[in-house]
Amino acid sequence: MTKPSPKDMALAQQARLAAVVMCAAIVGWVVLGWIGRDYGWDPRYAFLIDFAALAGFAFALIVTFRVWRARANRR
């Protein structure tokens, strides 16, 4: 088996970053929503949490798309 090229390693690192951001967004969204509901936070904080999660998902989607296109162009 051959050693992966530096470009392959960089793409794998970007894919891992996207996965970590998605996991953090999901866990943060659920946990902060639960905490906010239990402590009676103002609803505007719920919107702030939702928008932060959406920003994380958008970032992960863009990174994943870029990795997918880079791998498709290499073939």
N, C-alpha and C positions, 0 to 999 in steps of 0.2 A: 504494500500500500504506500502511496506517495504522500509526502508531507503537503498539507494545504498551503496554497500561496498566501502571501501577506494580504492580498485583496480579499481572498476567501475568509481569512481570519477577521478582517475588518468588517465584512458583511455579517459574519456570525456575531460579532460583538454588537453591531447595530440591532440585529434581530433580538439578541438578549436584552438590550436596553428597552426595546419596544415591549417585550414581554414583562419586564420588571415594572415599567410605567403602567401598563394595563392592570397588573395585579395590585399595585399600590393605589391606583385610582379606584378600583372596585372595592378593595378593603377599606380605604379611607372614606369613600362615599357611604358605604353601609354603616361603618362604625360611627362616623360623625353624624349621620342621619339619626341613628339610634340614640346617641348621646343627646343630640339636640332635642329630640322628641321627649326623652325622659326628663330633661332639665327645663323644658319649656322655653327654648330659645325662640327669638323672634323669627317669623317666617322668612324674612329677608336673608337670614343666615342659611336657611335651607336652599334658597336660590343660589347663594354664593357657593355653597358646597356642590350643588348640581352643576353649576357652570365650571367650577374647577375640575370636576370629574370629566365633563365634556371636553375641556381643554386637554386633559391627559389622554383621553381616547382619540381626539383629533391628532395629537402629536404622534401617538403610537400608530395610527392609521397611515399617516404621511410617511413615517419611517419605514413601516412595513411595505408600503407601495414602492418606495425608493429601493429597498433591498430586492424586492421581487423584480423590478425593472432592471436593476444592475445584473442580477443573475440571468435574466432572460437575454440580455444583450451580450453576455459572455459566451453564450452557446452558439 
